[in-house]
Amino acid sequence: MAITTVTDQNFSTETNEGVVLVDFWAPWCGPCKMIAPVLEELDADMGDKIKIAKLDVDENQETAGKYGVMSIPTLLVFKNGEVVDKAVGFQPKEALEDLLNKHA
């Protein structure tokens, strides 16, 4: 699999099936840049069980607002379209694996 880019327009379509980890981020955010390679590794390791998506909060403020994203990176775990878990700030790979394995 590959990491999917989501927008206000395709967000509900991309998150309505299976387990999806959405990274709410922005290009100017230092911790967001730090977590990007972690997400790439997770996608390589778990891409058959989960989908990973990224949403740029600067360009997609409607969706960020809908889910109450106040700081970035915010990582929301969706299962069949519903938020089932959340992590805020940089997370090590092991913490994200634990988070996702609860729902995958």
Summary of the structure (lengths in Angstrom):
residues: 104
radius of gyration: 12.2
end to end distance: 15.4
largest distance: 31.6
contacts: 309
relative contact order: 0.25
helix: 36%
strand: 27%
